[in-house]
Amino acid sequence: MKIYQFIQNYSIEILDEPFALDNGNELNQTANITFTDINNNLIEKKKYGVIDIVDIYEKINNGSAVDVSQCFVKDFSLSKYRRKYKLKPSDRIDLVNFTATDALFESEKTVDFSLANFTGKKADFTNTHFGSGNLSFLKAEFGNFPVSFKGSSYSEGNNNFQYVKFNNGKVTFENATFENGNLSFINTYFGDGNVSFKNVHFGNGDVSFAFTTFNKGNITFDKAIFNGDEISFSKVDFGNGKVDFRRVNFGDGEINFEEISLAKENKLIFRRSDFGASNAIFRDAQLHGCFLDFEEAKFRNGKLNFFKLNADYLSLIDCVLNCYVDLRIDTCYTIDLKQSIVQNIIDLNPGATDMKINHLNLTGVRNMGDIFISWEDNDVLNLICNQENTSFHEKAEQFRLLKEEFRDTGRYLDEDIAYIYFKRYELKDKWQLAREKGFLPTILYIPNFLFQRVVFDWIGLYATNPFRVLFSILIVNIIFSIIYTFFYSASNYLTCLNPDVSLFEKLFGNLYFSAITFFTVGYGDCSPVGFFKLLSPIEGFVGVFLMSYFTVAFVRKILR
């Protein structure tokens, strides 16, 4: 049974009536405990057997198994035990097969398990409630057996698991509830077994797992809830297992994953987690060869810091990014922002970082903020073109997104380049669709494809480069003059040019005629005869078209 979820208060009444334990033993007194919430509403009434602390100490001293299940334990302290038996403060105390399922520990100061050495085959605190007072497992050590704090609950005091050593058994705090005190797992060691903090409510105190070491087991914080002002996983070594923070509610506190590490080819998962208005720090995270997954996560008003991150794959797919996102990473093979909503700033400006990125996926991004990225410094062309699993249409849309971003931020040169590649990939997409429809649609689309490729792209780079259009005008004039010269004869000639002149004079005269025809300022002194009457209107049309093209490109540059 999961008990004491979100308990705030409790009251105790000691009754002089016997209490029968499930193991067949009987205690002389009963503790009648009433649990209430923060508003003093009744949660549950429960009875426990009252056990004398001296009896527990005697079992420990005799090396006997200790079972305090269903018991109310007052002022348990291994520090007092050491003083009672005149031991050194640094001496470890063996606790054999310690079982405290469905128990209640209370102390005016501290429930003290410090330097405990849990031996035997188990250590079980399932459904145990740690009441008023602090709790300390400082430097305790657990053997190679399962350790359970499943369903346990913790009241107002601070809870200390610093330097605890969990060896190779499974460790679970699943469904545990912490109240307002601080919780520390600093420098804690978890062995090769799986570790579960699934569905844990961490209360309103600060939580720290700083410098903690995990090994081969999988780690889960699935559906955990944090409410503290500071949540620290700084410099944690997550070992070789999969790390699952799926569907976690981090509240609005400071979240620190700075300088964490994880073995290669593993996953660190934050799917569908809610980071609230917190600052989430992954600065200097060393996740070489690892998958860092934030798919469908929500970020509001805080900061998301990946400065100098090293990872293989960073997924921010379908995220709500209403926060400043620092993506000035060191190395990452792929950054995937597909279908995300950007409502603040995404910073990809290279600075004091290496910024080694192979792919940047912006497919379907709804940009209502700003994306700080440089076409040249970030090598945007390769970031998008090198994508292996995106279509021509998706690449085109990404270039369109960046084109709009560059326009809105006044980076017009970058806008022009992005626009060119947007149109190129749009054309590639249409060509691919025609080919997929069959042979006849492909043939019919070829003229359209060639026209756009040659005229729109090669000649003027989609009206982004007036100087290129001007150069194309010059080339067209020269080409037509050469054609006139090549076909010059007694039946195809110009009225202003003697047929017997030299080749150079013919070329010069035809160049003049080509120019006045191109610019539509003839034919006062020179008119075509024969085949040239058909050719010259074609050149005139080309001239009108290219001059209009030049005007559009030139005005576009000037107006911006």
N, C-alpha and C positions, 0 to 999 in steps of 0.2 A: 504494500500500500504506500502510495506517495503521500507524505504527511507534511504539515507545517509550512506549506507554500506561502511565502510572503508574511510570515508571522512577525508581529511587532511587539507584543507584550504577552506575558503569562503571569499567573499567580499560583502559589503553592499552598496547599493545606495538608499537613501531616496528620494521618489518622492512625490511632492505635488499633488497627485491625490487620489480620494476616493477609499476605498477598502470595498467591500461588504462581510460580513461574512455569513456563512451558517445559522446562527441563526436569520438572518434578519436585524441585526444591521449594521451600516456603520461607518467606521473610516475615518478620514480626510486624512491620509497619507498612502502611500504604501512603504514597504521595498522590494526592488528588490535584491534578494540574489543569488549570483553565487557560486556554489560549485565546487571545483576542487580537483583532486587527488594530490599526492605527486609530480608528474611530471608536475603539472599545466595543466593537461588535463581536459576539461570540463566534469563534471558529470551530473549536472542538474542546471537549472535556475528555481527559485521559488519565488513567491510573497507572502508577509505577510502583514497584516494590522498592522500599528504602533499604539500601545496603550500607553497612558500616564500612567506612574507608579503611579501618584497621584490618578487616577481613581481607580486603583487596591487597593491602600491603603484605600481609602474611603469605598469601598465595604467590605473589611475586617473589618474595624472599625464599620460598620453598621450591621455586622453579615449576610450580603447577600452572596448568592452563587457567586463564582468566576469562570468565564469562560473566559479564554484567548486563546481558540483554534484559530488556524490560525493567531496568533498574534506574532509580534516581540516585545519582552519584554526586555527593557534595564535596567540593574542595579537593578534587583529585590533583595531586602534585608530585611529580618525581623529584623535584627539588626538596620538598619536605620529606619524601621517602629517604633520600640520601642523608639528610640530617638525622633522621630517626635511626638509621642503621649505621651512622657514622662513616659514610662513604665520601669520597672526594667529589667536589662539584663537577668534575670532568668525567667521572665514571659513567659508563654506559649501563643501562638497566635492561636486562632481558625480559621481554613480555612474550610469553609462550601462547600461541594460538589465541591472541587477544580478540575477544568477541564482544561487541557492544551494540548489537542490533536493537533498534527501537528503544534506545536508552536516552537518558537526559543527564548531561553533565552541567554543573553549575559551580561558580566560584565567585567570591567577592573580589578576587584579584585575577588569577590566571589558572585555567585548566591546563596543566603543565605535563606534556609528553616529551619534553626536550631530552635529547640524547637517549631516547628509547631505542632499543634494539628488538624489533619485532621478529620473532623466530617461529619455527614450527611449520604449519601448512597454510595458515591464513591470517589475515588481519581484517576484521569486518566491523565497519561502523555504519552499516546500512540503516537508513531511516533514523539515525541518531540526531538528537537535538542538542547543540551546544548553547546553553543559555547565557545568562548574564556573566560578565567577566571576559577577559581576553582568553585566547586559545593559542597555545604554542606547541608545535611539533619541531622546534628548532633542532637541526642536526640529527633528527631521528632517522633510523635506517630500517627498511623493510626487506625481508628475504625474497627469494625467488618464487613467490607465490602471488595469487591474486589479492589485490588490496581494494576494498570497496568502501567508498563514502557515498554510495548511491542513495539519493533521497534525503541526505543529511541536511540540516538547517543550522544557521548560525545567527546569534542575536547581535546586540549592539557593539560588542567589543571587537578589538583588532585580532586578526587571525594570521598566525605566523607559521609558514611552512618553509622558511629559509633553510638552505643547505640540507634539506631532506633528500635522502637517497632511496628511490624506489628502484629495486633491481629488475629482474627480467620478467616479472609477472604482469598481468593486466592490471591497470589502475583506472578506476572509474569514480568520478564525481557526478555522474549523470543525475539530473533532476535535483541537484543540491541548490540550496537557497542561502545566500549571504545577505545580511542586512546592512547596517550603516557603517560598520567598521571597515578599516583598511584590510586588504588581503595581500599577503606577500608570498610569492614562490621564487624569490630571488635566489639564484645559484642552486636551484633544485635540480636534481639529476633523475631522469626517467630512463629506465633500462630498455630492453628490447621488446617489451610487451606493448600492446596497444594502449593508448591513453584517451579517455573520454571525459570531456566537460560538456557533453550534449545536454541542452535544455537547462543549463545552469543559470540562475539569476544571481548576478554578482552584486546587487544592491547599490547603495549610494556611496560607498567608500571607494578609495583608489585601489587599483589592482595592478600588481607588478609581477611579471614573469621574467624580469631582466636577468640576463646571463644564464638562463636556464638551458639545460642540455637534454635533448631527446635523442633517441638512437634509432633502432630499426622499425619500431612500431608505427602504426598509423595514428594520427592525432586528430581528434574532432572536437570542435566547439559549436557544432551544428545547433542553431536556434538559441544560442546563449544570449543573455541580455546584460549589457553593461550600463551602469548609470553614473559611475564615478567621474570626477573631474580629470583624472589622469589614469590612462590605461597603457601600460608599458610592456612591450615584448622586445625591448631594446637588446640587441646583441644576443638574441636567442639562437642557438644551434638546433634547428628542427630535424636534424638527422637524415635518415634515409627513407622515411615513410611519407605517405600522402598526408598533407595538412589541410584540414577542412574547417573553414570558418563560414560555411554556407548558412545563409539566412540569419546571420547574427545582427542584433540591434546594438550598435556601439554607443548610442546616446549622443550627447553633445560635448563630451569631454575630449581631452587631448589624447590621440591614439598614436603610439610610438612603436613602429617596427624598424627603427633605424639599425643599420648594420646587422640585420639578421642574415642567416645562412641556411642553405638547404642543399643536400647532395644532388648531383646531376640527375636529369631525367625524372624528376619528381614534380609534384604539383602543389601549389599553394592556392587554395580556392576560397574566394569571397563571393560566390554567386548569390545574387538576390539579397545581399546584406545591406543594411541601412546604416550609413555613417553619420546621419544627422547633420548638425551644423559644426561638426568637429574638424580639427586639423588632423589629417591622417598622414603620418610621416613614414615613408619607405626609403629615406635617404641612405645612400651607400649600401643598399641591400645587395648581398652577394648570392644571386640565384642563377649562377652559370648553368646553362643547359636546362633550365626549369621553366615550367608553365605557370604564369601568374595570372589568375583568372578572376575578373571582377564582373562577369556577365550579369546584366540586369541589376547591378548595385545602384544605390541612390546616394548622392552627395549633395548637401545643402549648405551654402553660405560659408563654409570653411575653406580649407586648403588641402589639396591632395599633392603630396610631394614625392616625386620619383627621382630627385636630383642624384646623379651618379649611380643610378640603378644599373645592375648587371643581370640580365636575364635572357632567356631564349625567346620567349613569347609573352607579350603583355596584352591581355584581352580586356577591353573596356566596351564590349559589345552590348548594345541596348541599355547603356547606362544613362542615368539622369545626372548631368554634370553641371550643377548650379554652384560651382566653386572654381577657384583658381587651381588649375592643374599644371604642375611643373613637370614637364616631360623632357627636361634637359638631362637625359640619361647618358651613361657611358656607352654601353653596348646593349643592343636588343635586336634579334633577328627580325621580329615582326611586332609592330604595334597595331592593334586592331581596334578601331573606334566605330566599327560598322553599326549603323542604325542608332547611334547614341544621340542624345539631345544636349547640345552645348549651349549653356545659358550664361557663361562667364568667360574666362580666358583659358585657352590652352597654349602653353608656352613651349615652343619647340626651337627657340632661338639658340643656336650654338653659342657657348660662352666658355666657361671653365670646364667643359666636359668634352669627351671624345665624340659623342653623337654618332656612333657607328650603328646605323639602322639600315636594314636591307629592304624592308617593306613597311609602308604606312597605308593602312586601309581606312579610307574615309567614306566608303560606300553607304549611302543612305543617311549620312549625318545631317541633322537639322541644326544648322548653325544660327543661333540667336545671340551669340556672343562674339568673340574674336579668337582667331587662330593665329598666333604669332609664329610665322614660318617664312623662311627666305628661299626663293626658288633656287638660287645658286648655292648658298651656304649649306642648305639642307639637302641639296641634290634631289629636289622634288621629282624631277623627271624619272629617275631610276627608282625612287621609292614607290611610285605608282606603276610604272611600266613593268617592273620586275615581279609584280604580284602574280602568283601562279594560279590562283583559284578564282580570279575575277574575270568577267566577260569584258568585251570591248565597250558595251553599254555602261557597265559599272565604272570602268576606267574613265570614260567620257564624263560621267556624272561627277566623278571626283575632281577632274580638271575644271569642270564648270563651277563646283563649289569653291575651289581655290581662286578661280577667276573673280567671282563675286566678292570673296574675302579681300583680295588684293585691291579691287576697285574701291571697296568701302573704306579701306585704310590708306588710300592714296598712293599705292605702290603700282603705278600704271605700267611700267616696263614688265614687271612680273605678271600683271594682269594680261598683257598682250600675249606673252608666251603661254600662259595657262589657257587662254582663249584659243590659240592656234592648235594646241594639243587636244582641247575639247572637241573642236571641229574635225580634226583628223580622226580621232577615235570614234566620233559619231559617224563619219563616213565609212570607216572600217566596219562598224556595226551594221550599217545599212547594206554594205556589200556582202557581209556574211549572211544576213537574212535573205538576200536575193539568191545566193548560192544554195541555201537550204531549201528554197522553194522549187528548185529544179533548173534544168538547162535553159528553157525559154525565158523565164524571168531574169536569169543571169545575163543572157544575151541582150535583152531589152534594157537592162540597167547599165550596161557598159558605157553608152554615150554619156549618160548622166554622171557616172562615176568619173570618167576621164575629164569631162568638162569641169567638175568641181576640183578634181585633183590638179589639173593644169592651171585653170584660170583663177579659181579662188585661192588655191594654196600656193602653187609655185610662183605665180605672177605677183601676187600682192600679200601673201600670208594673211589672208582673210581680212584685208583692209587695215592691217596693223602697221604696214611698212610702206609709206608713200615713196620712199627712195627706191625701193624695189620695183614698184609700179613704173616709176620714171625710167629706170634702167630697162624694164620690159618694153616701154614705148620706143626707146632707142633701138633695141634689138629688132622689134617688129618693123620699124622703118628700114633698117638695113636689110632684113630678109626680103621685104617687098621690092626694094631697089635691086637686089641681086636677081630676083625673079624677072623683073622687067628687063634687066640686062640680058639674062639668059635667053629669053624668048623674043628679043628684039630682032625684027626682020622687016622686009618690004611690005608685009601685010599687017604686022603688029608694031606700031611705032608711035612716037609723040610728035605733035605738030611743031613743037619748039626745038626739035633736035634733028639735025641732018643725019640720015642713015649711014653716011660715009665717014663719020668722025671716029676717032680712036676709041679703044676700049675704055680708057680712063675717062674720056669725056662722056661716053655713054653712061658709065657708072655714076659719075658726078651729076649728070643731067637727070638720070633716073632717081637718084637720091633726092634731088630737088623736087621732082614730080611726086615721089612717094611722100615727102613731107607735107606738100600743100594738099595732097589728097587725104592723108592721115588726119590733118588738122582742119580739113574741110574749108580751106581758104582759096582754092582754085575755082575755075579754070579760065582765067583771063588771058594769059599768054601761052598756056600750054595745055593741050587737051589730048586724050587718048584716042587711038585708032585701032580697029580690029579687036583682038582678044583682050586688049587692055581695057576696053570699055566694060567688060564683064568683071575684070579683076579689080579695077579701081573702086567701084562701089563697095566691094567686100572690104577693102582696106579702109574706106571711109567709115563703114560701120564699126570696124574694129577700133578705129581711132576715137570715135564718139564714145564707145564703151570704155576704153582704157582711160580716156581723159576724165570721164565720170568717176571711174574707179579711183583714179588719182585724187580727184577732188574730195571724194568721201574720206579716203585715208588721210589726206592732208588736213582737212577740217577737223577730223576726229582727234588728231594729234594736237592741233592748235587749241581747240576748245577745252581739252583736259589740262 
